[in-house]
Amino acid sequence: MKKQKRFTLIELLVVIAIISVLAGMLLPALSKVKKTSQAASCSNNLKQIGLGLSQYTVEWNGYYPMGILEKPSVGTVYWIDGIANYLGVQGRLINTVDHMPKIFTCPSQLKEKYSRTHAYSCSYGYNHNFFGSDATKPPAAPNLPVKKVNKPAMVIAAGDAWNGDTGESRGRGNVLMNGEIHVCYRHAKRSNVLWVDGHTTPEGWQRLNCNGLANRGYYPWRHQTYAQANNATWCTPAAYTAGYAPYL
């Protein structure tokens, strides 16, 4: 009877080494595929949010939702509360639900250690200084009607956002986007952006990082405080120094 051939220790070590090399080659590729899928899912979320904004304007006589609305009867209401019903989400979202619905959560956003009911659990910031906000009295930016948006394909509606600080807070989102300081470049150094006309694109800092407050009056931000004086061209980009960590 023939003896069954067995692997020697050296042969086993060679096989293990080959498997390790192959795994090392495949894992980065798999990670890249995962990140690409997450970016696509994020972009789809923003497109759905764009549809929600469009439906809101139809029902509310051509006006967009305010970024923040202070209502004496219920307290602070955010823009996502205004469009939630059009997206199949019920009730107020900030401070009233256990988890932020997936449509308002970028799959690439890191898990923050703070309460998931917090405003920072929303991944997408709203360009509220363009659309309007009554967080200050009188409102710094009145509620905006659709008819006053001259170039909707050039104005940001919402996009990937973070709190704008360093350290742990970079794992947060931000329900509002107060200009370039709150843009989060989560996807291969790009931020997914929803434009007012409903299309989405991944953008780098060269398109979004404006040079100073006054430049927010230019496209793509068009903040009402500065827009009347600066309404002709794209903003002058400033060097981006905040870094991309922890989204690399």
Secondary structure, DSSP 8 states (H G I E B T S, - for coil): --------HHHHHHHHHHHHHHHHHHHHHHHHHHHHHHHHHHHHHHHHHHHHHHHHHHHTTTB---SEEEETTTEEEEHHHHHGGGGT--S--TTTSSS--GGGS-TTS---SS-TTSGGG--EEE-HHHH-B-SSSS-SB---BGGG-S-GGGSEEEEEB----SGGGGG---SB--SGGGB--TBTTBEEEEETTS-EEEE-HHHH-BSSGGGGGSBTT--HHHHTTS-SSB--B----S--TT--
